[in-house]
């Protein structure tokens, strides 16, 4: 699978996992959050590796995707570190950042896809 399809797929997986986690109880969400954080780290790495090779016009979109992925990862780590009930408000932020990561990554890829 080429980079473009991989990045879009990873972004969509993040959004799906975060949405599923939000619908679960906090304890049930923990494995989904851990999986989503791993996917975010993979996407973050992919975007950073590809960023130097894209046109200047796409750099802003890539940076936005990288920034959102970083925030998503940190939020996910907070959710994992907190107790079951205390993590609930963070799950909402987690889902919101998943959408932002997905939107930014898809926009970045679409602006650079040949």
Beta strands, then each sheet from edge to edge (+ up, - down):
end
